[in-house]
Amino acid sequence: MKNRLLLGTLAVLLGACSKAPDIHSPESEYYRQQEAQVLVDLFEEIIAPGEYIPLPPPPPGTTSKLPYDTVYYDLYVADRLIPLKEHWNYRHLRNKSDRADSAEQLLAKLTDSITTSVPIPLEVVTLTKHHNFYVGSSVKPVVRGENSKPKAHLLFSRISFNRTFTAACFLQDYGCGSECGGGTLIFAKKMSGRWRITKRWHLWVS
């Protein structure tokens, strides 16, 4: 009996001394919860019509001179958040600033420290479907197929955070054909419990 008590006490002590999960690891559950919250808070602002997503060209054969919007297109969101190194257009993006917790440091972490992709959070899947987006598996722009509606594709990268999870940086990539699309780095801060976009760096547009 005495030996059993000693073994039980030792097990409790060992459990108490075990290393706590590293919440700053991109693989941790806490980190991924923060990524989900960023995208949920910012999604509607990101897709605001005519604001930050370029509109695709009119469907072929259209004679109307009225401006077109995305109602004529099937819109897709990539089913994974990817590290920048997985995307051919951004794998050489680099930053050389040494300023701590600045936008440049968030970019440095995004380009150098995050190396794995993860499924898009379920909360974001629900939100995208509410806005009539499909979820697709390709990370490349989806172009119009023969005898089908034109298609456009929205992709998000993994998200880098500062140590206190109050500042964030990620990539938004949008493709709607060979001559339509753009890439933007989005910087955000958590204000009064909600994420807000504070800066955009437009990398390219077509």
HELIX and SHEET records of a PDB file:
HELIX    1   1 LYS A    2  CYS A   17  1                                  16    
HELIX    2   2 GLU A   29  ILE A   46  1                                  18    
HELIX    3   3 THR A   70  TYR A   72  5                                   3    
HELIX    4   4 LEU A   84  GLU A   86  5                                   3    
HELIX    5   5 ALA A  103  ASP A  112  1                                  10    
HELIX    6   6 LEU A  122  HIS A  130  1                                   9    
SHEET    1   A 5 PHE A 133  GLY A 136  0                                        
SHEET    2   A 5 ASP A  74  ALA A  78  1                                        
SHEET    3   A 5 LYS A 151  PHE A 156  1                                        
SHEET    4   A 5 ALA A 167  GLY A 175 -1                                        
SHEET    5   A 5 SER A 160  PHE A 161 -1                                        
SHEET    1   B 6 PHE A 133  GLY A 136  0                                        
SHEET    2   B 6 ASP A  74  ALA A  78  1                                        
SHEET    3   B 6 LYS A 151  PHE A 156  1                                        
SHEET    4   B 6 ALA A 167  GLY A 175 -1                                        
SHEET    5   B 6 GLY A 181  MET A 191 -1                                        
SHEET    6   B 6 ARG A 194  VAL A 205 -1                                        
SHEET    1   C 2 ARG A  80  LEU A  81  0                                        
SHEET    2   C 2 VAL A 118  PRO A 119 -1                                        
END                                                                             
